Amino acid sequence: MSKKKLNRTKSVIAYLTPDEYKEVKDHFCGSVCRTLSGYARKLILKKPVTIFSRNQSLDDFMEEMITLRSELNALANNYNLVVKKMHTLEHIPEFKSWVILNEKQQQNLLLEVEQIKEKINSIADKWLQ
């Protein structure tokens, strides 16, 4: 069964004081309704109105995680650049042994950074839904 589009031809007019209008507008802005008339219609017909709800502490946590993700990216990139630079100095025996020794550590670091980034992204995706 297809839904038939209903044309709204009847209106309800309500006069409000500026303070009352501001209060209604503030509540409307906190909802997921697209229009003020749609919001008012839901209220008048006693239909549920979905309200945005944010947890400030979780917002703060997410902000910290975003900063941490950026810092981890920078750390991994800098480490990668250092190791690549060390590869250019392979003709010096001490550097060659250091590069070989730290190759595994580099791979572990990059793997751990990637896992942390994935976890941060997962938490962000869940929160931002």
C-alpha positions in Angstrom: 0.0 0.0 0.0 1.4 3.3 -1.0 1.0 6.3 1.2 -1.1 9.0 -0.3 0.3 12.5 0.0 -1.9 14.7 2.0 -2.1 18.3 1.2 -2.4 20.4 4.3 -5.0 23.0 3.7 -6.0 24.0 7.3 -4.0 26.2 9.5 -3.8 26.9 13.2 -2.6 30.4 14.2 -1.2 31.0 17.7 0.0 34.4 18.9 3.0 34.3 21.2 5.0 36.9 23.1 8.6 37.3 22.1 9.7 35.3 25.1 7.3 32.5 24.4 8.4 32.4 20.7 12.1 32.3 21.8 11.3 29.4 24.1 9.5 27.5 21.4 12.2 28.3 18.9 14.9 27.1 21.4 13.1 23.8 21.9 12.6 23.4 18.1 16.4 24.0 17.5 17.1 21.2 20.0 14.9 18.8 18.1 15.5 16.8 14.9 12.5 18.4 13.2 13.3 20.2 9.9 10.7 23.0 10.2 9.1 24.9 13.0 5.6 24.0 11.6 6.6 20.3 11.6 7.7 20.6 15.2 4.5 22.4 16.2 2.4 19.8 14.4 4.0 17.0 16.3 3.4 18.8 19.6 -0.2 19.6 18.8 -0.9 16.0 17.7 1.0 14.6 20.7 3.4 12.7 18.5 6.9 12.0 19.8 9.6 14.6 19.2 13.2 13.4 19.0 15.5 15.8 20.9 19.2 16.1 20.4 21.0 14.9 23.5 24.7 15.4 23.9 27.0 14.2 26.7 29.5 17.0 27.4 32.0 14.7 29.1 31.9 12.3 26.1 32.2 15.3 23.7 35.3 16.3 25.7 36.7 12.8 25.6 36.1 12.6 21.8 37.9 15.9 21.4 40.9 14.5 23.3 40.8 11.4 21.2 40.8 13.4 18.0 43.9 15.3 19.2 45.5 12.0 20.3 44.9 10.5 16.8 46.6 13.5 15.2 49.5 13.3 17.5 49.9 9.5 16.9 49.8 10.1 13.1 52.5 12.8 13.5 54.6 10.5 15.7 54.3 7.5 13.3 55.1 9.7 10.3 58.2 11.2 12.0 59.5 7.8 13.0 59.0 6.5 9.5 60.9 9.5 8.1 63.8 8.9 10.5 64.0 5.2 9.6 63.9 6.1 5.9 66.7 8.6 6.4 68.7 6.0 8.3 68.4 3.6 5.3 70.2 6.2 3.2 73.2 5.9 5.6 73.5 2.1 5.3 77.1 2.3 4.1 78.2 3.2 7.7 78.3 -0.1 9.7 76.9 1.3 12.9 73.9 2.8 11.2 73.2 -0.4 9.2 73.1 -2.5 12.4 70.9 0.1 14.1 68.5 0.2 11.2 68.2 -3.6 11.1 67.7 -3.8 14.8 65.0 -1.1 14.8 63.1 -2.3 11.8 61.0 -4.7 13.9 60.3 -2.0 16.4 59.2 0.3 13.7 56.8 -2.3 12.4 55.4 -2.8 15.9 55.0 0.9 16.6 53.2 1.5 13.3 50.9 -1.5 14.0 50.1 -0.3 17.4 49.4 3.2 16.2 47.1 1.8 13.5 45.2 -0.2 16.1 44.8 2.8 18.3 43.6 4.9 15.4 41.1 2.2 14.4 39.8 2.1 18.0 39.4 5.9 18.1 37.6 5.8 14.8 35.3 3.0 16.1 34.5 5.0 19.2 33.9 8.2 17.1 31.6 6.3 14.7 29.5 5.0 17.5 29.2 8.3 19.2 28.5 10.4 16.1 25.6 8.2 15.0 
